[in-house]
Amino acid sequence: MAQAIAKSEWAHYCDNISKALESSDAEIEVSSLELDDQPESDWLPFIGITYDANDDIIDIALEGLDHIISHPKEIRAEMDGVGLQAIEIKDSDGVQHIVKLRDSLALPAPH
């Protein structure tokens, strides 16, 4: 079940995720009607995720990859009974960027 994160919480949420995932692996998949599902990366060490409100961008850093999402419109946390499974980010063009986590992250549900 995906739960929306309020835009006012994006920077704080990204900081918390970055700290909690610093020794995990992740992969990024990009999905749209034109692209279908396209892997952006295979499993790589997760470095961090940030939201810059001034430039209105989300930066997802994996080892050897810097994935920038301009003008994000929505962030959703994909949760299951164990914890966070993925972070779903939709940009202004409707493209879905999905950061999948190899190991689920036990976090409290977002506000």
C-alpha positions in Angstrom: 0.0 0.0 0.0 1.5 3.3 -1.1 1.1 6.3 1.2 1.5 9.9 0.0 4.1 12.1 1.7 3.0 15.8 2.2 5.2 18.2 0.2 6.0 20.1 3.4 7.7 16.9 4.7 9.7 16.0 1.6 13.1 17.4 2.7 12.8 15.9 6.2 11.6 12.5 4.8 14.4 12.3 2.3 16.9 13.1 5.1 15.5 10.3 7.3 15.5 7.8 4.4 19.1 8.7 3.5 20.3 8.1 7.1 18.3 4.8 7.5 19.5 3.4 4.1 23.1 4.2 4.2 24.3 0.6 4.0 21.5 -0.7 1.7 21.2 -1.5 -2.0 18.6 0.0 -4.2 17.6 0.1 -7.9 15.7 2.8 -9.9 13.0 2.1 -12.4 11.4 4.7 -14.6 7.9 4.1 -15.9 5.6 6.1 -18.3 3.1 5.4 -21.1 5.8 6.2 -23.7 8.6 4.3 -21.9 6.9 1.4 -20.3 9.0 0.2 -17.4 12.7 1.0 -17.9 15.4 0.1 -15.4 17.7 3.0 -14.7 20.0 0.9 -12.7 20.6 -2.5 -11.3 21.1 -3.0 -7.6 23.7 -0.5 -6.4 24.8 0.8 -3.0 22.4 3.6 -1.9 24.2 6.9 -1.1 21.2 9.2 -0.4 18.1 11.1 -1.5 17.5 14.8 -1.2 14.8 17.3 -2.0 15.9 20.8 -2.9 12.9 23.1 -2.6 14.7 26.1 -4.2 15.4 24.3 -7.4 12.4 21.9 -7.0 14.4 18.8 -7.7 14.9 15.4 -6.1 18.4 13.9 -6.3 18.8 10.2 -5.8 22.4 9.0 -5.5 23.4 5.4 -6.0 27.1 4.4 -6.3 28.1 5.6 -9.8 24.6 7.1 -10.6 23.0 10.5 -9.9 19.3 10.4 -10.8 17.7 13.9 -10.9 13.9 14.4 -10.9 12.9 17.9 -11.9 9.6 19.4 -10.6 8.3 16.4 -8.6 4.6 16.4 -8.0 4.2 13.5 -5.7 6.2 11.2 -3.4 4.6 8.0 -2.1 6.0 5.4 0.3 5.3 1.8 -0.7 4.8 0.0 2.6 4.0 -3.6 3.5 3.7 -5.4 6.8 7.5 -5.4 7.3 8.3 -1.8 6.3 9.2 0.5 3.4 9.7 -1.4 0.1 10.0 1.4 -2.4 9.7 5.2 -2.9 7.6 6.3 -5.8 8.1 9.8 -7.2 5.9 11.2 -10.0 7.3 14.2 -12.0 5.5 17.0 -13.7 5.3 15.0 -17.0 3.6 12.1 -15.2 6.7 9.9 -15.3 7.0 7.5 -12.4 10.4 7.1 -10.8 10.5 4.1 -8.4 13.4 3.5 -6.0 13.1 -0.2 -5.0 14.9 -1.3 -1.8 16.6 -4.7 -1.7 15.8 -5.0 2.1 12.6 -3.5 3.4 13.2 -0.7 5.8 11.3 -0.8 9.1 10.1 2.8 9.5 7.0 4.3 11.1 4.3 5.2 8.6 4.7 8.7 7.2 2.4 11.4 8.6 
